[in-house]
């Protein structure tokens, strides 16, 4: 069957319809095969799904949706077009006040209302002497955020 047909079949019926269909097929198998074989198939399917769930949960195997995910702490640096790091503190400050940064912060704030698992950290080292700026959203402070 074409993928579109399978998707249509899946989406057109409610979950209870699929459960009744599975129960009907299981009843047919009971009529045809010995009980041990029928029960064994159900036990193997459940064992596979529970086992796979635990392997995913314990990070033994990666979820297909996480194949491109970068786990751990990440950093994004502000660089010039040629890849060099800005030498003067005015460059990061100009970016912080630019429209692009404001749009991205508005987008992050709107997404963060629904998805509380997305974290943001921000540390600025170009501030008045004796001060620092740290911003942490949905994550444990680290670096300057732990300074007392």
N, C-alpha and C positions, 0 to 999 in steps of 0.2 A: 504494500500500500504506500501511496505517496505520503510524505510527511504532513502535507496540508490536510489530507483526509484523516490521518490519525489525530491531528490537533483538533479538528472539528469534532471528531467522535469524543475525545476527552472533554472538550469544553461544552458540548451539548447536553451532557447528562450530569445529574447531581451525584454526589458521593454515594448516597444510599443505593442508587441504581447500580453502580459498579459493585457495591457489596452484595447486593442480591444476585447479580450476574456471577460473581465469584462463588457464592453459596450454591447456586444452581450447578455450576461446573464441578464443584466439589462433590455434590450429590451424585452427579453422573459418574464421576470417578469411583465413588463408593460402590456403585452398582456394577462397575466393570472390573475393578481390580481388588485385590485383598486389602483389608483395612490397614495392615501394617504399611503398605506402600503409600496409601493415600495420606496417612498420618505423617509418614516420614517426609513426604514432599512439603507439607505445611511446616513441619518442624525445621527443615533445612532452609526454607525461605525466611522464616522468622529469625533463625540463628544467623543467617547471612546479613540480614538488615540490622539486627541489634549489634552484631560484631562490627560491621562497617561503621555504624554510628559511633561506637566506642573508639575505634581506630581514628576516625575523624576528630572526635572530641579530644583525644590524647595526642593529636598532631603526629600520629604515626604515618598516616597518609594525608595528602592535601586534598581539600575539596576542589572540584573542578573550577569553581568560581574564584578560588584563591591562587590559581597558578601564577598570576602576574602580580600578586600582592607582595609588597616589601614589608616584612614584619620588623618590629623594633623601632628604635628612634631614627628619624630621618631629618635631614636638614636641607633647606633650599637657600642658596646664596644669591644675593643680588650681584649680578656681574654686568659688565659692559658688553656691547655687541661683539667685541673681539674676544670675549671670555676672560678678560682681566678684571680684577676686583677694583671697585672704585676707591680712589685714594683719599678723597675729601669727604668729610661727613655730610656735606650738603646733598650728595647723591641719594643715600638712603632716605634722608629727610624729605627730599623732593618726591621720591617714590611714595612715601607714606601719605603725602598730601595730594597725590595725583588721583585723577578720576578712576583709573583702572583699579587702584588699591581700594578705593571707596566702594566700587561696584563689587569687587570680590568679597569684601567684608560684609556687605549687605547680603550677598548670595550665601556666604557661609552661615550667617546668622539665621537666615530663613531655613536652610537645610538642617542646621543644628537643632531647631525646635522639634523636628520630627525624628532625627537620627542622633540620639544622645551618645552613640558609640564613636563619633568622630571627634577627635581631640585637636586642639591647636595650642602651640606654645610660641612665645614671642619674647625674645630678649634683645634689648637695645643697649649697646655699650656707649653710645654717643649721647651722653646727658651731662648735666651740670656735675662738677666735681663733688664726690662724696655721695652721689645718688645713682640709682639704676632703675630701669623699667623692665618689669617682667609681666607677661600676660599668659595665663594658662586657662584653657577652657576644656572641661571634661577630661582632665588628666592630672596626674600627680606632679606637683612642682619639682623641678630638678635644676641643677646649675645654680644660677643666681637666685632662683626661687626658693632655695633652701638656705640662703644666707641669712644670718641673724644680725 
